[in-house]
Amino acid sequence: MNLPLHLGLLGVLEAGLISVLAGLLVYAAWHRIVRIAGGGGRALFGGASLIAILLSAGIDGWNLFYLGVVQLESPLYARLALQGIHDADSLGVRVAAEIIGALLGVLAGWQLFSGGLAGGSPLQRPQDDDRRT
């Protein structure tokens, strides 16, 4: 997916919003797959989170890892490595926004499709002084 994102903070916000949408869609699809397979909530939430992070921050995360690990010994190699990265100046912030956005999208999907905290919220359980004796 080759979207023309803006540079700087606006591009970071756009990438984060796209990641929220990706996390929501991944959770919707993964919810159906796990429920058909008979899996539990941990597999549902963890799998959807992992897939959403890999989809939304995968390429930028790999570029960030590559720039940190590979020794760019000459200006030519550095220029070639940076040439393929869209907005290399804010790459780290964009990866963080994509990860946070993917997790927020999965959390929103959990709220929408699984009922979220409605079924097991400690806030909705009767307290000791609310129970009949």
N, C-alpha and C positions, 0 to 999 in steps of 0.2 A: 504494500500500500504506500504509494508515493504522494503524500499530501503536501501541498505547498504551505508550510507553516511560516509564521512570522519569525523574526529574530528577536532575541532578548527575552524579557519577561513576558511579553504577550505570547510568544511562541511556547514558553514554558506553561502558561495557563491553558493554551489551546491543547497541548499534549496531555496535560492533566485531565481536562474535560473529556477528551477522546478516550482516555484510559478509564474514566468513570463509566462511560457508556460501554466500553469493552468488558469491563468487570461485570456489569449488570447483565449483558447478553451471555457471557460465559457462565454465570451462575444459573441463568434460566435454562440453558442447555444442559449443564452438568447436573442440575437438580433433577431433570427428567431422566438422565442416564443412570444416576445413582439410585433413584427410587425404583426404577425398573429392575436394576441389578440387586436390589434389596440391601443396599448399604446404609450406613448410619450417618449421623450428623457430622462426625469428625471427618469422615472421608468426603462428605459433601462440601464442607466449608474449606478444608485444607486443599483438596484437589482443585476446587474452583479458584482459590487464591493463587495457587501455583501456576495454573494455566493462564489466568488473567495477567499475572506479572510477566510470564514468559512472552505472551502475545504483545503486551503493550510496551514493555521496557526491554525486550529482548535485544533488538539491534543496537539501541543506544547503550544498553548495559554492556554488550559485547565490545562496542567501540571504546567505552570508558575503561574496561578491563584491558583491552589490547594496548591502549595508550599508556597504561600504568605498568604493564608487564614487559612489553617489547622494548628493547633498548634502541632508541632512535639515534644512532650514532652520527648520522650525517644530516645536513639540512635537506638534502634531497629526499631521504626516507621520511623525515618529519613532514615535509611538504606533501608528499604522496599520501601519507597516513591521514593528514588533516584535510586533504582535498575531498575525500569521500564522506566527510562528516558534515551534516547540516548544522550550522551554528555551533561550532566547536567551543566557543567561548562559554556557553552556558550548558554544556553537556552534562555536567554533574548535577546541576539543579534540575535539569529536564528529566534525568533518570529518577531522581528522588520524587519529583512530581508525578511521574508515570507510575511508580510503585505505590505511592500514597493514593493516587486516583484509582488504580486497579483495586486496591483493598477497600476503598470507600464504595466502589461500584459493587463489589461482592457483598459488602455489608448491606447496601441498599437492596440488592437482590434477595438477600436473606430476609430482610424485613418484609419485602413484597410477596415472595413466593413461599416462604416457610413459616410465616407468622411472627418471626423475630422473637421478641421478648414476651409476646402475648401469652404463650403457653406456660412458660416457666419462670416468669419474673418474680423475684423475691418481693417486689413492691406490691404485687397483687395477692400474695399469700396472706391469709389472716394472721395477725399478730397474736401474742399470748393474751392480751387484754381484750381482743376482739372475739375470741372464741367463747362459746357458751359453756358453762360449767354445769 
